Amino acid sequence: MVNRTGAKFAMNAGYFDMSTYAPNSTMIDKSKLITIDLKYNPQKPSFVIDHSGKPSIQHFKANHKLTLVKTNGRQESVASVVVNKQPANAYDATRIVFTRAWGTNVNLYASDYVIVDGNGRITKHGRFTSNIPIPENGYVIYQRSRREKEGNFFNACAVGDKINPSIVYEGSSVQNIKTSVSSGPRIVKDGKSYKNYSAEGFSAGDIAYASRKRVAIGIKSDGKIVMITSYCTMDQLSKIMIGLGCKDAMNFDGGASSGLYCDGQWLSVPGRKLNNMIYFR
């Protein structure tokens, strides 16, 4: 990833499933949603850079909505649509958008699917199939199983209809997000230690309270970004970031995932392959 992006600075970012390498994070790259994770949101923090280049740490829930506009003007909408996330089981009725960030095909059985081109027009829709091609500049709207109260969205879809996506980052003071990755826990807020570990899903002792290899990112009052690696507890990590002048800071994935690259050398070499990183060049 470092070589491919030409990064000058890079750090491992959000958590991921080590068996499937699927990310457990809401990630945004070049203003496009790469993944949506709705667990522990909006309690979970996200490191955010807006279109002006200003960094911040936000707590938000990504409300991704799709609106079907038929050729006769009638509309149908579905909300809480996730992105590039495998269904949990055969009965999972989550509405999912798959983009080329997932791959060239959706190799999963679908009860319903809709193919949308780069202009937002439906080119194909169907049921009970798998191996669905993902258009290069478009996406696939997918559902593994129908829900008890399904609604009319999939039944109403027809070739030529328009799909209008919208996204609201509920709880965030920034909506023009260019880059973002969620992880956690947050460790500094407004220049003070922030300990909301259990609400963010970090109650396990080795994650929240034990000494282990960690990486963190922080923001100073002048907008400068601080990235560090340390072997410590989460509370100690918070004090380190405050000591370095950070008004806000958050932890990223740690342990064997800890990696910090700085101007041609690894200050902390990751002990496993990584799923995602945040980088600067």
N, C-alpha and C positions, 0 to 999 in steps of 0.2 A: 504493500500500500504506500509506503514511504517513497519507494522508487517510482511507482506509477504516477503519483501525484506531484512529484518534485518538491516534497515538503522540506522546509527548513526547520520547522518545529512540529512535533506530532506527539500525541498522547492517546493511549487507549481510552475509549469512552464508555458507552452504555453496556449494560449486562446482556448476556446471551446464553442460550441453552447449549451446554457443552456437548450434548449428544447429537443435536440436529444443527447446531450453529445458527439457529434462528434468533434474531435479536429480540430482546425484551425491552424495547425502548421506542419512544416516539422520536423519529429522526426526520429532519427537513434538510434538503440540500438544493441550493440554487432555487429556493422558494417552492420546491416540489416536495410533497409528502412522500417519503420513502417507506416508512412504517408508522403505524399508530398502535400504541399500547395504552389501553384504558384502565389497567390495574393500578391502584393507588394513585389515581389522579383526581383532583389537582394537587394532592399532598406532595407528590414526587416533584423534585426540582428539575428544570431544564436549563442548560446553558444556551443562551440565545444571542445571535448577532442579527441586527436589523439591516435594512437596506442602506442606511447611512454609515454602517460599519460599527455602530455602537453596541458593545456587549452588555448583557445583563443576565441575571438569574431569575427565571420566572416560574410560577406554579400555575399550570393550566390544564384544562381538559380540551382535547381537540375534537370539536363537533364538526364532523365532515358530513355534508349533506349533498344528496344528488336530487336534482329536479328534472323530471321528464317533461318535455314540452312537445306535445303532439302536433302534427301538421294542422289540426283544426283548432289549435290554441289551448286545448285542455291540458291541465298539469297534474302530475302525481309526484310526491316527494317521499324520500326515505332519509332518515337521519342516523347518526351514530354509526356511519359506515367506516370500517377499518381498512387498512391498506397493507397489502403484501404479508398477510398473516394466515398461516395454515389453520383450517378449522380444527377444533379440539377433538371432535368425534363425528360419527355418522349422523348424529342428531343435531349438530350445531347449525343453527339457522342465522348466524351472523351474516350480514351483507358485507362483502369483501370486494375491494378493487385491487386487481393485479395489474401492475405496470411492468415495463421492461426491466425495472430494478429487480424484479422477481426472476425473470428469465424470458425465453421466447415462447414458452407454452405454459399453460396451467395443467399440469399432469395430475389433476385431482378430479374425482367424480363430482359432477354438478347436477343438482336437481333443476337449477335455472342458471342461464348465463346470457349475457348481452355483450357483444363486441362493439366498441365505440372507436371511431377513427380519430385522427388528429384534429379534425374540425368539430368534434363533438357530436357527430352524426352516427346513429346506429346503423351498422352494416350487416349485422346478423344477430339473431337471438334464437334460443332453443332450450331444450330440456333433456335430461337424462343422458349425459354424455361425459366424456373426459378428453384430455389432450386438446385443449382449446388454444388456438394460436393467439398470442398477444401482439397487436399491431405495433409497429416501431414507434410511432408518435401518439398512439392511443392507449387504450386499456380495456380490460375485461371486468364487467360487473358479475359477481359470482355469488352463488348461495348453495351450500351443501345440502341443506334440508329445508323444507317449507315449515313455517311456523303455524301454530294453531289459528292465530288471527293474522293471516298473511297480508291482507291489503291488496291493492290493485296494481302495484308498480310493475312487477314482472309481466303480469297478464296484459297490461296496457302497452308494453313496449312493441314497437313495429319498426321495420327498416325505414330509414329516412327521418325518424323522429330525432329531436335534439336532446342531449343530456347536458344540463348546466350544473357543474359542481361548485360548491362554496365551502369555505372553512372559516370557523370562528374559534379562536383560542380563548375559551371561557376562563376568566380569572387572570389572564395576562394583560399587563399594561401595554404590551407591544403586539400589534397585529401584523405589521409589515415584516414578518420574519423571513430572513434569507437563509439562515443556518441555525439548526437547533438539534440538540441531542439530550434526552432525559436519562438520568441515572440516579445518583444520590448515595447517602443522604446529604441534605444541605447541612453545612457545618457553621457558616457565619451569615448573619443577616444584620444589616445596619451597623456593622462594626462590632457586633457582640456574638458570643457563642450561641448556636441554634441547635437544640437537641429535640427534634421531633421524630426520633428514630422509628418508634413502633408504628406511628401513623403512616409512615412511608414504607412500612413492610420490612424494617431492618431490626427485628427483635432478637435475632440469633446472636449469641454471645461473640462468636468469632468475627462477625461482621461489624457489630456495633461497639463492642467493648474490649476485645482482645487486641494484643499487639500483633500487627501483621504488615506486610508490604502494602503500601497504598500510594495512590496518586490523587492529586486534587488540582482544581483550577479556581482561581480567585480574581476579583476585579477590584482595583484601587479606586479612590475617589476621582482621580484624573482620567479614568477609563483604561489605564494600562492593565494588561492581563498577566497574571502570575501562574506559572505551572510548576509543580514540585513533585518529587517522589520522596517518600520517607517510610521508615519502619516504626510504627507507633500505633497507639489507640486512636479512635475517632476523636475523642476529646482532646488528645494531644495535637492531633492534626488541626483541629479548630484553633488552638492557641498559636500554633506555628503560623497559620495563615493570617491571624490577627496581628502577630508580631511582624509580619512582612508588609503590613499596611493595607490588608484587604478589607473592604467594607462588606463584601459579599463573597462567599466561597462555597463550593460543593465538592463532594467526593465522587470519583469515578470508580469503575470496577477495579478490584485490587487482587491481591494474592499473585498467582502465577500469571494473571492477565496484565499485571502492572508493566507498562512500557512508556518510557519517556525518551524521545529522540530530540537532540539539540545540535543543529548546525554541523551535521556530518558524523555525529557519534551518538551511541546509545548511552544515556546516563542510567537507565534502568532497562535491562533486556527482558522482554516478556518470555515467560516459561512455556507458552503454548501459542498456537496460531490464534490470531484475533479475528473477531467478526467486524469490528468497526473502530475507527479512530477519528479524532478531530485534529486537523492539521492547518498549519499556516505556512505560506510561502512568499 
